[in-house]
């Protein structure tokens, strides 16, 4: 349970940092760092910096993913937490375009890049931290700790911005209020580090160390021997990323600029949905341990492709209640994919390549999924002025995820068990892990 707590708190804090930037991109960065006569153009430029945080993730996946398989999970997770927290704190100190001119958005992009590098190395380790301590047959639940981080961080980030928006006037919020949410990162990261540094290395990694099975070139091995697992893991992540970008980020822009709703109401809809996800994600992860994980994932992916065609007509009525309902249903569907996702992705790779493979899958999927999604949504809406292209885009990503889940494999629990026995003192040599323990 200590590993579950360490994974949950650390990932939540890193996603607070990432999410507060995402929300600020939709609400204030267009005005402060990318001033333009056309509000949509300013928002598009702000979302471009949002995308940088995803584009830089593969670098984090390459660097920290490799280190996680070579030097251990714990050390890497401490480094990623410090990197993301420092970048977020510094964003809160940045001068705006009105003060520093073009240098302001340049510095913003650089710090967003650093955020992405840290998050890119965080996810794979956070998943393994809990799943390699917990029972492999309950990996869906244990690994979901890392998955709770995004909605928890999103809840904290949007909650902080909503509270600041309620307490301050519009001018005060644009002047200094938004900075407070970023500067809080320093306190939150210190708390996360206190928890993580006290944790031991995972028993699976200790077992690999005991028999000298740590890889020397894990990135090369993944790309040469794990192509199908990597493709399955990447595609499985695309629709969840795009769905999440729509219903936690772009929905703020759509509700305020297209539907004319107050910013507080738009944030409220996202806050309610994110709060529910904190409970729905571990529930979905646990459910995937009892049912076939891939079938649950497939059903949710199909629902993800269909729901936008229901949501937009509901939201376009202008009813805040229907907007909230639409966001909640979307995030329930997202939870049904996102809860089992960490276990599904980790299970595609053997333990000795698991950090590298999971990190690469996570970050590469982020580039083709979550990174470009707000940009695509904004461009489609600006070009067509209709919701149908937005829904069609989500449908295409759902098809990719269905393909990824279909070509993936079911778990092989024996891979972990053999390493655990070494650490527990049984003295057994690692068994043939090609098929041992396969359900």
N, C-alpha and C positions, 0 to 999 in steps of 0.2 A: 504493500500500500504506500510505502514511502516513495518508491519509484513512480507510482501512479501520480502522487502529489507533486513530485519534482517535475515530471513531464507536463502535467496539467498547468502548474503555475508558471513555469518557464515559457511554455508555448503561448499561454494566454498573454503574458507580458510582452512577448515579442510581437504577437498579433495585435495587441493594443497599439503598439508603435506603428505597425503596418496599417491598421484600420483607421487610426486617427488621421493619417496622411490621406487615405482613400476618401474619407468623409470630407476632409478639408479641401480636397481636389474638386469635389462636387459643389462645395458651398462657398469657399472664399478664395482659393488660390488663383482662380481665373481673374479675379478683380485685383488681387494684391501683387501677383508676380507676372501675369500675362494680360495687362490691360488692353482692351480692344473695344471699339465702338459696338461690335456685335457680340452680345453675351455668349452666344453659342460657340463662336470662334475662341473666345477666352476659355470656355469650359473644355473645348477640344484640346487646346494647348495644355491645360492643366492635367487632363487625362493622359496626355503624352508622357508627362513626368510620372504619372501613376504607372504607366506601362513599363517605364525604365526599371521599376522595382521588380518586375517579373522577368524582364530581359536579362537582368544581371544575376538572376537566381542560378542559371546553369554554372556560372563561375563558382558560386558558393557550393553547388553540388559537386563539381569537379574537385575543388580544393578540399573542402571539409568532408565530402563523402569518402574520398580516398583516405584521408587521415583517420576517419572513424573506423575503417577496416584495418588500418595499420597500427595506430597508437591507442585506439580505444574510444568508446562512445562518450564517456563522461568528460574527458578533457576537451573534446571538440564542442560539446554542448555549453560549457562555460565560456569558451571563446566566442561562440555565435551570439550568446546573450549579451555580452559586453559590447560587441560590434553594433548590434541593432540599437541597443539602448543609447549608446554614445551618439550615433547618427541622429536619432530622433530628438534627443536633447538639444543638439546643435541646430536642428531645423527651427526649434522654438526661439533661437537667438538670432536668426537671419534677418538682415535688413530687407525691406520690400523693394519692388521696382521703383517706387516713387523716391526712395532714398538712395539706392545704389545703382539704379539703371539696369543694364543687361547683366551685370555681374550677379544680381540677385537670383534670377532664374537659373543661371549656370551653377551657382552654389547649391541651389535646391535640387537640381538634377544629380549632382555629385553625391549629395547625402542620401538621396533616394536610391542611388546605385548601391551605396554601402548597405542600406537597409536590405535591399534585395539579396546581396551576397550573403549576409548573415542569415536571413530567413531560408535561403537556398540550402544552407548547411545544417539548419536546425531540424527540419521536419524528419528526415530519415533517422537521426539520432534519437529524437524524442519518441518516435514510434518504437524503436528497438529498446530504448531504456525500460519501457514498461512491458513490452511483449516478451523480452528475453529474461525478465525477472519472473513474470507470471507464467501460469500453466499454458503450454502451447495450445492445448485444446480449448482454451478460453481466450485465445489471442484477439478475437473480435472485440471483446469487452476491454481487455487490458490496453490494447493498442489505441482504442478510441480516446484515451486520455489526451493524446496529441491532437485529435480531431476536435475536441471540445475547445481547444485554444482559440481558433478563429472566431466562433460565435461569442465566446466569453470576452475575448479581446475587442471584438466588434461592439459588444454590449457596453463595455467600459468606455470605449472611445466615443461612441455615439451618445452615451449617457453623459460623459464629461462635456461634450460639445453642446448637447441639449441643455444641460444645467447652466452652462456659461451663457448660452443664448437667451435663456429665460431671465437670468440675473442681470444681464448687461443690455444696454441699448445696442442698436445695430452698429452705430459708429464706434462704441466701446469694444464690441466684439471684433470688428474689423481692425481696430487699432492695436489692441493687446490681448483681448480675451482668448482668441484662438491659440495664442502662444502658451497659455497656462496648461492646456491639454498636452502639449508637447514637452514642456518642462517637467511635468509630473513623472515622465519616464525615468528620470534619474532615481527617484525614490523607489519606484516599482522594480527597477532592475536590481537595485541593492538587495531588496527582499528576495528576488528570484535567485540571486547568486548565493545568498546565505543557505538556501535550501539545497541547491545543486552541489556545492562543494563538499557537503557532508555525506554524499551518496557514494556507494562503492561501484566498481565496474560490474557489468552484467555477467552472470555465470556462463553464458554462452561464449562471450569473448574470452573469459578466463580459460574455458575449455579449449578454445582454439590456440591460445597462447601455450597451454600445457603440452600440446602435441605439435607445436610449430606449424600450424596451418594458416597463419596470417599471410595474406597475399602480398606479393612484392609490387605487382603492377595491376591493381584491381580495375582501373578504368579500362585498360587494354583488354583484360579478361572479359569484362562485361560486354564490350562491343564485339568481341570475337566469339565468345561462347554463349552469350545470354541474349541474343538478338530477339528471339520470339518472346521471352519473358519481358524484355525491355519494351517491346512494341505493345504487348498486352497491357502493361502497367501504365504506359504513357496514354494510350487511347482511353483507358478506363477513367482517367482523371479529367478529360477534356470537358465533358458535359457538366460535371459538378462545379468546375471552376467558372464556366460561363454562366451557369444558372445562379451561382453565388454573386458574381459580378453584377448581374442584372438586378437581383432582388435585395442587395445590400448597398450597392454603390449607385448604379445608373438610375434605379428607381427614385432616388433622391432628386436627381435632375429632372426626370420625367414628371414626377408629381409636382415639383415647384414651378417648372418652366412651361410644361405642356398643359397641366391640369389646373395651374394657378393656386395650388395649396400652399399654406404657410409652411416654412421650413420646419417648425416645431412638430407639425402634424406628420410630415414626411419622415422625420427622424423617429417619431413615436411609433410608426408602423414597423420600421426596421428594428427598433428596440424590442417590441413585443415578440416579433418573430425570432430574434436572436436569443431572447430569454428562454423561449420554449426549446430552442435547439440544444441548450446546455443539458437538458434532460433527454431529449429525443436521440441525440447522437450516441451516447453510451447504451441506450435502450436498443437502438438499431444494431450496434456492435454486438451486444449480448445475444440478440435475436439471431444474428448471423452465425453464432456458435451452435445454435440449436437446429437451425434450418441450413440448407445449402447456401453458402455465402454468395455464390455466383448467381443463383436464381433470384435471391432478394435484390441483388444489385441490378440485374437485368430488368426486373419489374419496375424498379424506381427509374431506371434510365428511359424506359418507354414512357412513363408518366411525365418525366421531365420534358420530353419532346412534345407532348400533347398539352400540358397545362398552360403555356403562354397564349394559346389560341382561346383559352377560357378567361385568362386573367385580364388581358387588355380591354375587352369589351366591358368587363366588370369595372375596372379602374376608370375607364372613360366616362362613366356615369357621373363622376365627380364626387361620389360618396366616399367619405373617409373610412367608414365601416367596411365597405367592399374592398377598398385598397388594403386595409389591414388583413381582411380575410384572404385576399389573394396572395399577399406576402407570406402569411402563415402557411398556407397550403404549399406554396413553392418551397419554403424552407423545411417543411415536413418531408417533401419529396427529396430535397437535397440531403437531409439527414439520413434517409434510408440508403442513399449511396455513400455518403460521407462517413457514417458510422463504421461500416465494414471496410471502407476503402483502405485504411492504414494496414489492416491485417492482409487484405487481398494483395496489395502491392508488395508488402514484405515477403509474402509466401511465394511470390514468383521467383525469388532468388535464393540460392543456397546461403547458409549463414556466413561463410567467409567472404561473400561478395554482397551481402545484404545492405550494408550502409551505402556503399557506392551505387549499387543498382537502384535502390529506393530513392536516393537523393537525385540521381540523374533522371529517373522517371518523373519524379515530382517537379523538378525544375524545367525539364524540357516540355512537359505538358503545360506548365504555367505560361510558357512563351506562346504556344499556339492556342491556349485557352484563355486564362484570366488576363494575360497581358494586353491582348488586343481587343478583348470584348467591349470595354467601355468606349474605345475608339470606334469600333465597328458600329456599336449601337448609336453613338452620336452622329457618325457619318451617314448611316442609313436613315436616321430620323431627319437629318438636315437635308438629305437628297430627295427623299420620297414624302416626308411629312406624314407617314402612315405607320401603324404598328405591325402590319403583316410582315414586312421584311425582317423586323426584329424577332418575331416569333419563328419565322422560317430559318433564321440563323441558328437559333437555339435548337430547332429540330435537327439540323444537319449535325451539330455537335453531339446530340443524343445518339444519332446513328453511329458515329465514330466510337462512342463509349460502348454501345451494344457489341460492336465488332471486337473491341478490346477485351471485354469480359468473356466473350465466347471463345477466344483463342487462348485465354489464360488457363492456369492449372489449379486444381484443388490442393489443399495444404498437405504437406508431408511432415507430420509431427515428429517422426523419428529423427529428422535432421537435428533438431534442438535437443532431444532427449539424450542422445549419445554424449554430447558435450556436457550436459548437466550432470550426468553420472560421474564424469571425471572430476568435476568440482566438488561433488558431494562425497567423494572419497571411495567410490565403488571400484575405481581402478580399471574400468572397462575401456577397451580401445574403441575408438569411433567405428561404428558398424557401417556397412554399406548403406549410404544415405540416398542412393538413387531411387529406392522404392520402399525403404523401411517405414513402417507406420502409416502408409498411405491409406486413407479411409476408403 
